[in-house]
């Protein structure tokens, strides 16, 4: 069994640079995402932006994955393939992105509403983001992995939503997927104790309906069993003393979306 890879303060700063490149990539996607845009266009834009800024798209060819972004539409939970699909009003689009810079990996996901979406989808997006915030708040020295999962699960289920259990967050930084696994469900006080030097990706995947998922024949795409929408938000986080150190940010993407909505 592989061990947890603890990071030095210097390494955490390098992971932060990678995570911020991912955060800026999401903002570039936000500038163009909308009705009439194909998902492959978003993928190409992201790859170009990451490379232009000295990075490499981490997902591209990772385990055979053929794209730079995972783009998951509506009832797709994660790992969707970009393609010729043209976005339309009412779509829900989860974009997951990883970038490797100076040998270190940053990972973050954001869910976009295309135009006007249903009230259920609006609530799903809000609650999933809140789940992320609640999970991240537990990413401090002395807490346990179960505390993160419990905070996410409790909030999602209280709002009538399903928590995906087949897919989990993970350690990140030297590689895209490291120990420990970070489930979005769990018991308070259970699991591995969080220590300084640990860097994890916390990523609630929350379904509007049932928690169950199905895996597609393409070997990657995962969707909800009941065809109801799913949302996904993710941050790269260093375990901190007293408070978490969030290495990625939604500030860039939120600013772009605010500006678009005001125009």
C-alpha positions in Angstrom: 0.0 0.0 0.0 1.4 3.4 -1.0 2.1 5.9 1.8 0.9 9.4 2.3 3.4 11.9 0.6 4.0 14.7 3.1 5.0 18.0 1.6 7.4 20.7 2.8 6.4 24.3 3.1 8.3 25.0 -0.2 6.5 22.2 -2.0 3.1 23.4 -0.8 3.9 26.8 -2.4 4.7 25.1 -5.7 1.5 23.1 -5.5 -0.3 26.5 -4.9 1.2 27.8 -8.1 -0.2 24.8 -10.0 -3.6 25.1 -8.3 -3.8 28.8 -9.1 -3.0 28.0 -12.8 -6.0 25.6 -12.7 -8.1 28.4 -11.1 -7.2 30.8 -13.8 -7.9 28.1 -16.4 -11.5 27.8 -15.0 -11.8 31.6 -15.4 -10.8 31.3 -19.1 -13.4 28.7 -19.6 -15.9 30.9 -17.8 -15.3 33.7 -20.3 -16.5 31.7 -23.3 -18.8 29.0 -21.9 -22.4 29.5 -23.0 -25.1 28.4 -25.5 -23.6 27.6 -28.9 -20.2 26.5 -27.6 -19.0 22.9 -28.1 -17.3 21.2 -25.2 -14.3 20.3 -27.3 -13.7 24.1 -27.8 -13.5 24.5 -24.0 -11.0 21.6 -23.8 -8.7 23.1 -26.5 -8.9 26.5 -24.8 -7.8 25.0 -21.5 -5.0 23.1 -23.0 -3.6 26.1 -24.8 -3.9 28.3 -21.7 -2.2 25.8 -19.4 0.7 25.3 -21.9 1.0 29.1 -22.6 1.6 29.5 -18.9 4.3 27.0 -18.7 2.2 24.1 -17.5 1.1 20.7 -18.8 -2.5 19.5 -18.6 -2.4 16.7 -16.0 -5.4 14.8 -17.2 -4.3 14.5 -20.8 -3.2 10.9 -21.4 -3.5 10.2 -17.6 -4.4 6.5 -17.5 -5.4 6.8 -21.1 -7.8 9.7 -20.6 -7.7 11.5 -24.0 -8.5 15.1 -23.0 -7.2 18.0 -20.9 -10.6 18.6 -19.1 -13.2 16.3 -17.8 -16.5 17.9 -18.9 -19.6 16.3 -17.4 -23.1 17.4 -18.6 -26.3 17.4 -16.7 -26.7 13.8 -15.3 -23.0 13.0 -15.8 -21.2 13.1 -12.5 -17.5 13.1 -13.5 -15.0 12.1 -16.1 -17.1 13.1 -19.1 -15.5 13.4 -22.5 -15.4 16.8 -24.3 -16.8 16.5 -27.8 -19.0 17.9 -30.5 -21.9 18.5 -28.1 -23.1 22.1 -28.4 -24.2 23.7 -25.1 -27.8 24.9 -24.8 -29.7 27.0 -22.3 -30.5 25.0 -19.2 -27.4 22.8 -19.3 -25.4 22.0 -16.2 -21.7 21.6 -16.9 -19.1 20.3 -14.4 -15.5 21.1 -15.5 -12.7 19.3 -13.8 -9.1 20.5 -14.5 -5.6 19.6 -13.4 -2.3 21.3 -14.3 1.3 20.2 -13.6 3.7 23.1 -13.2 7.3 22.7 -11.9 6.6 19.1 -11.3 3.7 19.6 -9.0 0.0 19.1 -9.5 -3.0 21.3 -8.8 -6.6 20.0 -9.2 -9.9 21.9 -9.0 -13.5 21.5 -10.4 -16.3 24.0 -10.9 -19.9 23.6 -12.1 -21.4 26.1 -14.5 -25.1 26.8 -15.3 -25.7 27.6 -18.9 -28.2 30.4 -19.1 -31.3 30.0 -17.0 -31.5 26.7 -15.1 -34.2 25.1 -13.0 -34.7 26.0 -9.3 -33.6 22.4 -8.4 -30.3 22.8 -10.3 -29.7 26.2 -8.7 -30.2 24.7 -5.3 -28.0 21.7 -6.2 -25.2 24.0 -7.2 -25.5 26.1 -4.1 -25.7 23.2 -1.7 -22.7 21.4 -3.4 -20.6 24.5 -3.1 -21.7 24.8 0.6 -20.7 21.1 1.1 -17.2 21.9 -0.3 -16.9 24.8 2.1 -18.0 22.7 5.1 -15.6 19.9 4.1 -12.7 22.3 3.6 -13.4 23.8 7.1 -12.5 20.5 8.6 -9.1 20.2 6.8 -7.1 21.2 9.9 -4.4 19.5 12.0 -6.0 17.1 14.5 -9.2 16.5 12.6 -9.8 13.2 10.8 -10.8 12.2 7.2 -14.2 11.1 8.6 -14.9 14.7 9.8 -14.6 16.0 6.3 -16.9 13.3 4.8 -19.4 13.7 7.6 -19.7 17.5 7.2 -20.3 17.0 3.4 -22.8 14.1 3.7 -24.8 15.7 6.5 -25.4 18.9 4.6 -26.2 17.2 1.3 -28.6 14.7 2.7 -30.3 17.3 4.9 -31.2 19.1 1.7 -32.6 16.0 0.1 -29.6 15.2 -2.2 -27.6 12.0 -2.8 -23.9 11.7 -2.0 -21.9 9.8 -4.6 -19.9 7.0 -2.7 -18.1 5.2 -5.5 -15.8 8.2 -6.2 -13.8 10.1 -3.7 -11.3 12.9 -3.1 -7.7 12.1 -2.7 -4.2 13.2 -1.8 -2.6 15.4 -4.5 0.6 17.3 -5.3 3.4 15.1 -6.4 1.0 12.9 -8.4 -2.7 13.5 -9.4 -4.0 10.7 -7.1 -2.2 10.0 -3.9 -3.1 8.6 -0.5 -5.3 9.2 1.5 -8.7 8.7 -0.1 -11.1 11.5 1.0 -14.7 10.3 0.8 -17.6 12.6 0.8 -19.3 10.6 3.5 -18.1 9.3 6.8 -18.3 9.2 10.6 -17.0 12.1 12.8 -13.8 11.2 14.5 -13.1 8.2 12.1 -10.3 7.6 9.7 -6.8 8.9 9.2 -5.7 11.9 11.4 -5.0 15.0 9.4 -1.4 16.3 9.8 0.7 19.2 8.6 2.3 18.5 5.3 -0.8 16.7 3.9 -2.3 18.1 0.7 -5.7 16.8 -0.4 -8.3 17.4 -3.1 -11.8 17.7 -1.5 -14.5 17.3 -4.1 -18.1 16.7 -3.3 -20.1 15.0 -6.1 -23.7 15.6 -5.2 -26.8 14.2 -7.1 -30.2 15.9 -7.2 -31.8 12.5 -6.8 -30.5 9.2 -5.7 -26.9 8.6 -4.7 -26.3 5.7 -7.2 -24.2 6.0 -10.3 -23.5 4.0 -13.4 -20.2 3.6 -15.2 -20.2 4.0 -19.0 -18.6 1.6 -21.5 -16.1 4.3 -22.5 -14.3 3.3 -19.2 -14.5 6.9 -17.9 -17.9 8.7 -17.9 -20.0 8.3 -14.7 -23.6 9.3 -14.6 -26.5 9.2 -12.1 -28.7 6.1 -12.1 -32.0 8.1 -12.2 -30.8 10.6 -14.9 -31.2 13.5 -12.5 -28.4 16.2 -12.5 -25.2 16.1 -10.5 -22.9 18.9 -9.4 -19.1 18.8 -8.6 -16.9 21.4 -7.0 -13.3 20.8 -5.9 -10.4 22.5 -4.1 -6.8 21.6 -3.5 -6.2 22.1 0.2 -3.2 21.9 2.5 -3.9 20.8 6.0 -3.3 23.8 8.2 -3.0 24.5 11.9 -6.2 26.1 13.1 -7.5 26.8 9.6 -7.2 25.1 6.2 -4.9 26.5 3.5 -6.9 26.5 0.3 -4.4 26.4 -2.6 -7.0 26.8 -5.4 -9.5 29.6 -5.6 -12.9 30.3 -7.2 -12.3 34.0 -7.0 -11.2 34.3 -10.7 -14.0 32.3 -12.1 -16.7 34.0 -9.9 -15.4 37.4 -11.0 -15.7 36.5 -14.6 -19.2 35.1 -14.2 -20.3 38.2 -12.2 -19.0 40.5 -15.0 -20.8 38.4 -17.6 -24.1 38.6 -15.7 -23.8 42.3 -15.3 -23.4 42.9 -19.1 
